[in-house]
Amino acid sequence: MEPVVKRILVIHGPNINLLGQREPGVYGTVTYDELNRRILERATELGVQVRLFQSNHEGVIVDTIQQAPTEAEAIIINPGAYTHYSYAIADALRAVRLPIIEVHLSNIHAREEWRRNSVVAPVAVGQIAGFGVQSYLLALEAIVNLD
């Protein structure tokens, strides 16, 4: 069966580019390049195209989301710290009207109180958190199999 979603934009938010260096006890030892390699490998297995994007800047992320409908049928996003307070990112995601899956490497619900709230979650079809790199791979699988 041919996947409905064939082009996916994967957005990595702030500090994701520091994977492998930043708090390995929380985020693991897999590097940013290795994460992206695994995402692309899984996308190939699923028969979909992925565009990878990372920024530490909220406005640049908003601009990228706004342009997403011209190049993708769905978005997987790890908003990083913007998860908890960026109404601009949440509004942009809402505006593009694409299926969204929010991902996190760590389980944000088992961490500090302020990390437990997501302003992005109400816009997403789902949230996958706490499985490290596997969170992204599970999100790919989920978004490809959306009804």
BELWOSUL-V226652 format. One record per residue. RES is the residue in one letter. PHI is phi in degrees with one decimal (* if undefined). OMEGA is omega in degrees with one decimal (NA if undefined). D_CENTER is the distance of its C-alpha to the mean C-alpha in Angstrom with 2 decimals. Layout:
RES_PHI_OMEGA_D_CENTER, RES_PHI_OMEGA_D_CENTER
//
This chain:
M_*_-178.9_24.91, E_-75.0_178.7_22.93, P_-66.6_177.3_19.24, V_-70.2_177.1_18.92, V_-88.8_-177.9_15.52, K_-113.9_-179.3_16.29, R_-127.6_-174.9_14.05, I_-125.5_172.9_10.27, L_-96.5_175.9_8.47, V_-105.8_-178.4_5.44, I_-109.0_173.7_5.11, H_-101.2_179.6_5.85, G_-84.1_-173.3_7.96, P_-59.2_174.0_11.46, N_72.8_177.1_12.99, I_-64.6_177.9_10.37, N_-64.9_179.2_13.04, L_-98.2_179.9_15.47, L_-55.0_-178.0_14.28, G_93.0_178.0_17.54, Q_-108.1_-172.6_19.50, R_-85.9_175.3_17.94, E_38.2_-177.7_19.14, P_-59.9_176.6_19.13, G_-67.1_179.3_20.51, V_-100.4_-170.6_17.36, Y_-104.8_177.8_14.56, G_90.4_-176.1_16.66, T_-106.1_177.5_18.45, V_-67.4_-179.2_16.22, T_-79.7_177.1_15.93, Y_-58.3_179.8_13.22, D_-62.9_178.0_15.24, E_-66.7_176.1_15.52, L_-55.9_-178.6_11.83, N_-63.9_177.4_11.59, R_-59.7_-179.3_14.87, R_-66.5_177.4_13.86, I_-62.6_-179.1_10.92, L_-63.9_178.3_13.58, E_-62.8_179.9_16.20, R_-67.0_177.8_14.64, A_-60.4_178.2_13.93, T_-60.8_178.0_17.60, E_-60.2_-178.6_18.75, L_-84.9_179.0_17.21, G_77.3_179.5_18.74, V_-124.6_176.0_15.85, Q_-99.1_178.2_14.95, V_-128.6_168.4_11.70, R_-107.5_179.9_11.51, L_-98.0_-179.1_9.69, F_-145.0_176.3_9.68, Q_-138.7_173.2_9.91, S_-150.7_173.4_12.01, N_-96.3_-172.4_13.69, H_-116.9_-175.3_15.15, E_-56.2_-178.0_14.29, G_-63.1_178.6_16.47, V_-67.5_176.8_15.10, I_-65.1_177.7_11.56, V_-60.0_178.5_13.56, D_-58.8_-179.6_15.62, T_-65.3_177.4_12.91, I_-62.0_-177.8_11.59, Q_-62.2_179.6_15.30, Q_-88.2_-174.5_16.00, A_-55.2_-176.6_13.32, P_-60.6_178.2_15.93, T_-79.7_-174.9_18.20, E_-135.5_-176.0_16.09, A_-150.3_174.0_13.67, E_-102.4_-178.1_14.12, A_-161.8_179.5_10.58, I_-129.6_166.6_7.10, I_-111.8_-175.9_3.74, I_-134.3_166.7_2.15, N_-111.2_-175.6_3.47, P_-75.2_-178.0_6.70, G_57.2_-178.5_8.97, A_-62.9_177.6_12.43, Y_-64.7_177.1_11.86, T_-49.2_-166.3_10.57, H_-91.3_-176.6_14.27, Y_-152.8_-176.3_16.08, S_-88.8_174.2_14.58, Y_-68.4_177.3_16.26, A_-64.7_178.0_16.02, I_-67.6_178.3_12.26, A_-59.7_179.7_12.78, D_-65.0_178.2_15.80, A_-63.7_178.0_14.31, L_-61.6_178.2_11.75, R_-62.5_-174.9_14.88, A_-66.7_-175.5_17.02, V_-77.9_173.9_15.41, R_56.5_173.9_15.88, L_-108.5_172.0_13.34, P_-64.1_-177.5_11.74, I_-124.0_167.2_8.36, I_-121.9_177.7_6.53, E_-90.6_178.9_5.22, V_-125.6_174.4_4.78, H_-144.3_177.9_7.32, L_-68.2_179.8_9.70, S_-98.5_176.2_12.64, N_-83.6_-176.1_14.03, I_-62.1_-178.1_13.89, H_-80.4_179.1_16.71, A_-107.8_-176.7_18.98, R_-108.7_-178.2_18.81, E_-55.9_-177.4_20.55, E_-52.2_-176.0_21.33, W_-66.1_179.4_19.55, R_-81.5_-173.0_16.15, R_-79.5_179.2_16.69, N_-96.7_175.3_16.26, S_-123.8_174.9_13.15, V_-82.2_178.5_14.04, V_-85.8_-174.8_10.79, A_-51.6_-179.4_11.58, P_-64.1_-179.9_14.62, V_-90.8_-174.2_12.92, A_-87.5_172.5_10.52, V_-74.6_178.5_12.28, G_-171.1_179.9_10.97, Q_-132.4_177.0_9.28, I_-123.4_-174.3_9.20, A_-141.8_170.1_10.31, G_97.7_-176.4_12.97, F_-109.9_-179.6_12.99, G_61.4_179.4_12.09, V_-57.1_-179.9_10.92, Q_-57.9_177.7_11.79, S_-56.0_179.1_8.89, Y_-66.2_-177.4_6.82, L_-68.4_174.5_10.20, L_-65.0_178.0_10.90, A_-64.7_176.3_8.01, L_-58.6_179.8_9.51, E_-60.0_-178.5_12.80, A_-64.5_-174.8_12.29, I_-71.4_176.8_11.18, V_-69.8_-176.8_14.02, N_-99.8_176.7_16.38, L_-62.5_175.3_16.00, D_-82.9_NA_19.54
//
